[in-house]
Amino acid sequence: MSRTFLFICILALLSFSSTAQDKKASQLLDGTVVDYVYKDLGGVHVNFSYGQFKRHWASGNIGSAPYQARKIGDKMYMVNFKVAGSSNFVTIIFNFDKKVFYTSALLDPKTKKEQLLFETGAIKQLKLNEN
């Protein structure tokens, strides 16, 4: 009986620890500023701040959304966010060491304007802050 109780306590502690790590992991890039360019879509200036992915396109389009980030390698991160006020969902893989990125996005889902985006580009400027 006491072994079972000890086992349950250990599982509970590991579960809480994992949840705390996931919350911290979601804002790993806060303080990072990056300028990147898509070949056909133009440039974007992004500031990761207070859990927000703040973007400013060269075309003038601006916005922000809560983001999640996960470290997937040395200076490599997967980032995703849902654009507020829409159903648009974006995932970007940044390879800061090689100065490239890869984007997959679902834009305007379940509408006549639905679009799948699967693009890559180059990172032009970077101030990386790994938390």
C-alpha beads as a LAMMPS data file, in Angstrom:
LAMMPS data file: protein, C-alpha beads

131 atoms
130 bonds

1 atom types
1 bond types

-500.0 500.0 xlo xhi
-500.0 500.0 ylo yhi
-500.0 500.0 zlo zhi

Masses

1 110.0

Atoms # bond

1 1 1 0.000 0.000 0.000
2 1 1 2.755 2.481 0.901
3 1 1 4.643 1.650 -2.327
4 1 1 1.534 2.414 -4.352
5 1 1 1.084 5.739 -2.549
6 1 1 4.765 6.626 -3.102
7 1 1 4.463 5.711 -6.792
8 1 1 1.376 7.926 -7.195
9 1 1 3.144 10.829 -5.449
10 1 1 6.172 10.500 -7.738
11 1 1 3.941 10.425 -10.836
12 1 1 2.084 13.520 -9.624
13 1 1 5.345 15.411 -9.046
14 1 1 6.666 14.442 -12.470
15 1 1 3.414 15.562 -14.053
16 1 1 3.570 18.975 -12.349
17 1 1 7.238 19.326 -13.306
18 1 1 6.465 18.517 -16.946
19 1 1 3.621 21.054 -17.009
20 1 1 5.854 23.769 -15.550
21 1 1 8.556 23.032 -18.116
22 1 1 6.014 23.205 -20.958
23 1 1 4.809 26.615 -19.787
24 1 1 8.355 27.934 -19.645
25 1 1 9.171 26.352 -23.006
26 1 1 6.340 28.231 -24.674
27 1 1 8.143 31.581 -24.368
28 1 1 11.721 30.474 -25.041
29 1 1 12.385 33.214 -27.600
30 1 1 11.235 36.262 -25.619
31 1 1 13.777 39.019 -26.271
32 1 1 14.626 37.742 -29.756
33 1 1 14.334 40.060 -32.755
34 1 1 14.544 38.664 -36.277
35 1 1 14.162 40.008 -39.820
36 1 1 13.431 37.377 -42.440
37 1 1 12.419 37.332 -46.092
38 1 1 10.237 35.033 -48.164
39 1 1 11.189 34.805 -51.837
40 1 1 7.662 35.589 -53.093
41 1 1 5.923 37.104 -50.055
42 1 1 8.308 39.836 -48.872
43 1 1 10.014 40.619 -45.607
44 1 1 8.907 40.437 -42.007
45 1 1 10.318 42.052 -38.853
46 1 1 9.458 39.995 -35.743
47 1 1 9.906 40.789 -32.075
48 1 1 9.273 38.007 -29.532
49 1 1 8.162 39.774 -26.370
50 1 1 6.112 38.774 -23.300
51 1 1 4.841 35.637 -25.021
52 1 1 3.789 37.562 -28.125
53 1 1 4.936 37.061 -31.725
54 1 1 4.853 40.694 -32.891
55 1 1 5.158 40.961 -36.677
56 1 1 5.531 43.850 -39.079
57 1 1 5.495 42.986 -42.774
58 1 1 7.377 45.207 -45.228
59 1 1 3.984 45.696 -46.934
60 1 1 2.724 47.455 -43.778
61 1 1 0.615 44.644 -42.326
62 1 1 1.198 44.437 -38.555
63 1 1 -0.112 42.277 -35.749
64 1 1 0.708 40.093 -32.809
65 1 1 -0.348 36.751 -31.415
66 1 1 0.539 34.605 -28.425
67 1 1 3.194 32.137 -29.531
68 1 1 4.621 28.818 -28.412
69 1 1 8.212 27.775 -29.065
70 1 1 10.004 24.513 -28.673
71 1 1 13.766 24.032 -29.008
72 1 1 14.334 21.211 -31.524
73 1 1 18.109 21.468 -31.967
74 1 1 21.102 23.732 -31.480
75 1 1 19.802 27.227 -32.347
76 1 1 16.736 25.595 -33.958
77 1 1 13.180 26.340 -32.831
78 1 1 9.674 25.416 -33.880
79 1 1 7.226 28.290 -33.292
80 1 1 3.476 28.332 -33.775
81 1 1 0.662 30.778 -33.267
82 1 1 -2.981 31.384 -34.157
83 1 1 -3.759 34.799 -35.582
84 1 1 -6.261 36.606 -33.332
85 1 1 -9.657 37.281 -34.869
86 1 1 -9.210 34.577 -37.509
87 1 1 -8.720 30.851 -37.876
88 1 1 -5.263 31.274 -39.436
89 1 1 -2.670 28.971 -37.896
90 1 1 1.058 29.297 -38.584
91 1 1 4.041 27.071 -37.778
92 1 1 7.603 28.264 -38.445
93 1 1 10.826 26.337 -38.001
94 1 1 13.791 28.657 -37.508
95 1 1 17.347 27.432 -38.021
96 1 1 19.172 30.469 -36.641
97 1 1 22.609 28.906 -37.157
98 1 1 22.063 28.422 -40.921
99 1 1 19.925 31.597 -41.189
100 1 1 16.967 29.861 -42.839
101 1 1 13.348 29.228 -41.875
102 1 1 10.434 27.092 -43.032
103 1 1 6.774 28.060 -42.738
104 1 1 3.617 25.997 -42.933
105 1 1 0.316 27.826 -42.524
106 1 1 -3.393 27.271 -42.927
107 1 1 -5.008 30.565 -43.926
108 1 1 -8.770 31.238 -44.014
109 1 1 -9.719 27.600 -43.415
110 1 1 -13.177 26.389 -44.424
111 1 1 -13.772 29.431 -46.651
112 1 1 -13.566 29.977 -50.409
113 1 1 -10.267 31.800 -49.775
114 1 1 -8.687 28.831 -47.950
115 1 1 -4.984 28.671 -48.656
116 1 1 -2.153 26.396 -47.622
117 1 1 1.220 28.088 -47.301
118 1 1 4.401 26.019 -47.462
119 1 1 7.327 28.404 -47.898
120 1 1 10.947 28.931 -46.965
121 1 1 13.236 31.923 -46.835
122 1 1 16.334 33.559 -45.424
123 1 1 17.005 35.214 -42.089
124 1 1 18.589 38.606 -42.767
125 1 1 19.178 39.980 -39.261
126 1 1 19.025 38.355 -35.871
127 1 1 19.342 39.220 -32.201
128 1 1 18.864 35.842 -30.544
129 1 1 17.909 35.549 -26.893
130 1 1 17.666 31.931 -25.832
131 1 1 15.847 31.634 -22.496

Bonds

1 1 1 2
2 1 2 3
3 1 3 4
4 1 4 5
5 1 5 6
6 1 6 7
7 1 7 8
8 1 8 9
9 1 9 10
10 1 10 11
11 1 11 12
12 1 12 13
13 1 13 14
14 1 14 15
15 1 15 16
16 1 16 17
17 1 17 18
18 1 18 19
19 1 19 20
20 1 20 21
21 1 21 22
22 1 22 23
23 1 23 24
24 1 24 25
25 1 25 26
26 1 26 27
27 1 27 28
28 1 28 29
29 1 29 30
30 1 30 31
31 1 31 32
32 1 32 33
33 1 33 34
34 1 34 35
35 1 35 36
36 1 36 37
37 1 37 38
38 1 38 39
39 1 39 40
40 1 40 41
41 1 41 42
42 1 42 43
43 1 43 44
44 1 44 45
45 1 45 46
46 1 46 47
47 1 47 48
48 1 48 49
49 1 49 50
50 1 50 51
51 1 51 52
52 1 52 53
53 1 53 54
54 1 54 55
55 1 55 56
56 1 56 57
57 1 57 58
58 1 58 59
59 1 59 60
60 1 60 61
61 1 61 62
62 1 62 63
63 1 63 64
64 1 64 65
65 1 65 66
66 1 66 67
67 1 67 68
68 1 68 69
69 1 69 70
70 1 70 71
71 1 71 72
72 1 72 73
73 1 73 74
74 1 74 75
75 1 75 76
76 1 76 77
77 1 77 78
78 1 78 79
79 1 79 80
80 1 80 81
81 1 81 82
82 1 82 83
83 1 83 84
84 1 84 85
85 1 85 86
86 1 86 87
87 1 87 88
88 1 88 89
89 1 89 90
90 1 90 91
91 1 91 92
92 1 92 93
93 1 93 94
94 1 94 95
95 1 95 96
96 1 96 97
97 1 97 98
98 1 98 99
99 1 99 100
100 1 100 101
101 1 101 102
102 1 102 103
103 1 103 104
104 1 104 105
105 1 105 106
106 1 106 107
107 1 107 108
108 1 108 109
109 1 109 110
110 1 110 111
111 1 111 112
112 1 112 113
113 1 113 114
114 1 114 115
115 1 115 116
116 1 116 117
117 1 117 118
118 1 118 119
119 1 119 120
120 1 120 121
121 1 121 122
122 1 122 123
123 1 123 124
124 1 124 125
125 1 125 126
126 1 126 127
127 1 127 128
128 1 128 129
129 1 129 130
130 1 130 131
